[in-house]
Each structure stands twice: as C-alpha cells, then as structure tokens.
Amino acid sequence: MQYPLISEYLAAIREANDNLDKLSHLVPVLDKYGEPYRSSGAFAVVFKMKDEQTGKCYALKCFTEEQEGRAEAYRQIAEELEFVNSSYITSVKYLEKELFVDSNCEDEEFPVLLMDWIEGETMETYIAANYTDTHAMSMLCYRFCKMAAWLRSQSFAHGDIKPDNIMVRPDGTLTLVDYDGMFVPAMKGQKSPTIGTKDFSHPLRTIDDFDETIDDFALASIALSLKAISLNPSLLDLYGASDRLLFSAADYLDLSKSKTMTALQGLLADEETKTLMSMFLLASAKKDLSMCSFRLFGLQKPKEEEVWSTKVTDEDLENAVEDEFGVKYSKDWKRLLWAPAELEDEYSIIEGVKVIGDNAFSECESLTYIGIPDSVTNIGSSAFEGCTSLTSIDIPNNVTSINDGAFGDCI
C-alpha cells in the first residue's frame, strides 16, 4: 500500500472535521505559525489534536510507510494495553480507513493511530539540557530504573527502548511512546518488526528475537549510562553523541576494547554502579536478564536538594549561636546570619557554612579581609554592603548564587 506525503497529510488535517470519520470531533492544535502542530519520524507524522468538549489532547499518528501486519499487531497491542493502569504506558487505538487524504495514492482513506498526548519532552532532549545537573540526572536514573523494573515484570515488551521513545513529563515521570515494535503474548512465535536501534540493541539481536525479554539489553545499557552520567557528567561530553548515550554499536561488538567501559571502571566504588554494570554484562553475555530479578533495578531514591535561603528572620537571630567574635550562625553552623558592625581587621568564615545571609556583614567598615570557605554556595543581598575597607575578595568556585548588591559600596 502506498501512503501520502507529509504535506498531503497536513492538508487533510487542516480540514480534520471534514476528513476524519469516527474522530471528526477532534480539531488540530495549531503552532505559532497557525499550522497544525506536528512532529515527524522515519515512518510517520504525528499531529496534536484536541477534543474541544473535554479539553483533552491526543496524538494522531499518520503513517508514511507500509508495515506488514500493522493493523493486526495494533489490534493485539490495544487489547493487551486496555487494562494496563500505569503512567509508563498510554492507551492506543488503531482505526482503519479513518482519514480521507487527497493524494496521488491509489487509495483515498488511510489508517491512523490514536494515543493520549503526552506533555513534556523526550528523554533525549531532557538529557541534553540537564546532564550537568547531577541531582536531575540522579532522579532521571532512579525513575528510569523504576520504569525498567516495572517493564521487566510485565508480559509484554516495548521493542525499541531508547531516549527518543521516552517522554519526560513536567513532573519528571516517564512514559513510553511509539509502540510499532511492541511484543504482546498474542504475538508469540511471530517475527519482530524491528531489531531496535543499533546504539541501544544487542549486536546479535535478530527478528527471531521476539518475546518479553527484547528490552532487557537496552534497559541495562541505558540504566548504566544514566548512573555514570549522574556521577560524572563529563563522560557524556567524552563518549556520547546527539542520538545516543555513552555506548555505541561498536562498543557492544567488543566491550574489552570499549573506551567507555574502561572509563566506567573508575566508578565501580559506587555500589549501585557496580550492580548496574553487572546487569549490563549479563545482558551482553546472554542477550537478556531472565537469569536475574527485576528488583536489581531498585535504586535508592536520591535525597532532595537542600534549599539554602539567604533571608534572615528575627526567629533565626533569636535561635542563633555565636562564635568568639560575636558573629551569629544557625544552630547547624550552615548559615552565617549576622556580624557585628564593630568586627574589624581579618575574619574567616567557619568551614562548612553554605550561606552568607542578607546584610550579614553590612556596614562592617573596619573589616579588611574576609575568608570565604569552599563550602559556601549562596551569598545574600547586601551581604558585604558598606565594607569600605575590603580591598579584595576571593569567591570560591562552588558559589552558585550572588544576590543583588552583595558587594555594594565596597572594594
């Protein structure tokens, strides 16, 4: 069967009310240019559609290439997923002869796939924007491993696990998309429509490998890569690429010659990295993880990032502790709250302090030197305002925030 061009689909979706059959109540969501919002891949184009009565948005997938057995496959996939209640998966509905398209093809009506619209960005895009944020990457690795453990406990498999097929929602939760290569139990004994993406698939995977274990190698590879990046973001700069993580198809062919594997050896003091490395090596040797428990993907949830406020309240000062110079700190010695105006000559802040509070050294006119430890990350507003005797200040590299007027009328 011949399929329309993307431009022909676009023309049809502009008039969706007239060209859709059972889905004629859906209208296209428009982009900033007034055209139907869409994204395209190698074999399809996806339009964002909206039910204006309910306000719910959907993804309408229109195919540009033939795939043998697609209709029956999606019927079986829809039946399998109908009662799966998980945010990791979205419902799917395949409709034959649903969309009328004026094209040069012999047929006039074409099938579509209807799915829930997932707000967010692909994991590929998310990683590119956040890979240097160790907490964000630790949380992504944790959430990915939770999804991996869930998926391995199911009787079905996605078939093409890769960052571009995983959506990161605004709240950080993950959802799998693109089910063209999915395996469900009803397909047992059939050939796989795909062997996955080479930089995430076992090098010996063939179309004969088609069961609930086909995702195992990709899950192990991605989990290990995410963990490594969370511990050392520079690894992605050194060994990554725009369309993959740390490993390439060439690495998988001979791990003994892989520079990435050599680099990861330095992270094996971390227990979770060691576990994920073991799973990856097992998946490399056996093509799947059927010999181990999915619970090995169970990582410890990263601790929430501490938020260090520079605001100093009356209650803070009442409960403060003082050093021998009369400088006030929080009880845990993490926040420097206030220094007396009479403080003079040289003063070194206690090691371990994270925050120098708003107005902390304000008007300390006789202070000639201030030693700031590497532990400090935040310097508050007007923290050193009016310190007219200071001639220079060394700011540690770990300082990530300097508020307005921190050094007003000084230096």
C-alpha positions, 0 to 999 in steps of 0.5 A: 500500500502506498501512503501520502506525503507529509504535506498531503497529510497536513492538508487533510488535517487542516480540514480534520472535521471534514476528513476524519470519520469516527474522530471528526470531533477532534480539531488540530492544535495549531503552532505559532505559525497557525499550522497544525502542530506536528512532529515527524519520524522515519515512518510517520507524522504525528499531529496534536489534536484536541477534543474541544468538549473535554479539553483533552489532547491526543496524538494522531499518528499518520503513517508514511510507510507500509508495515506488514501486519500493522493493523493486526499487531495494533489490534493485539497491542490495544487489547493487551494495553486496555487494562494496563493502569500505569503512567509508563504506558498510554492507551492506543487505538488503531482505526482503519480507513479513518482519514480521507487524504487527497493524494496521488495514492491509489487509495483515498482513506488511510489508517491512523493511530490514536494515543493520549498526548503526552506533555513534556519532552523526550528523554533525549532532549531532557538529557541534553539540557540537564546532564550537568545537573547531577541531582536531575540526572540522579532522579532521571536514573532512579525513575528510569530504573523504576520504569525498567523494573516495572517493564521487566515484570510485565508480559509484554515488551516495548521493542525499541527502548531508547531516549527518543521513545521516552517522554519526560513529563513536567513532573519528571515521570516517564512514559513510553511512546511509539509502540510499532515494535511492541511484543504482546503474548498474542504475538508469540512465535511471530517475527519482530518488526524491528531489531531496535536501534543499533546504539541501544540493541544487542549486536546479535539481536535478530527478528527471531528475537521476539518475546518479553525479554527484547528490552532487557539489553537496552534497559541495562545499557541505558540504566548504566549510562544514566548512573555514570552520567549522574556521577560524572557528567563529563563522560557524556561530553567524552563518549556520547553523541546527539542520538545516543548515550555513552555506548555505541554499536561498536562498543557492544561488538567488543566491550574489552576494547570499549573506551567507555567501559574502561572509563566506567571502571573508575566508578565501580566504588559506587555500589549501585554502579557496580550492580548496574554494570553487572546487569549490563554484562549479563545482558551482553553475555546472554542477550537478556536478564531472565537469569536475574530479578527485576528488583536489581533495578531498585535504586535508592531514591536520591535525597532532595536538594537542600534549599539554602535561603539567604533571608534572615528572620528575627526567629533565626537571630533569636535561635542563633549561636555565636562564635568568639567574635560575636558573629551569629550562625544557625544552630547547624553552623550552615548559615552565617546570619549576622556580624557585628558592625564593630568586627574589624581587621581579618575574619574567616568564615567557619568551614562548612557554612553554605550561606552568607545571609542578607546584610550579614556583614553590612556596614562592617567598615573596619573589616579588611579581609574576609575568608570565604570557605569552599563550602559556601554556595549562596551569598545574600543581598547586601551581604558585604554592603558598606565594607569600605575597607575590603580591598579584595575578595576571593569567591570560591568556585562552588558559589552558585548564587550572588544576590543583588548588591552583595558587594555594594559600596565596597572594594 
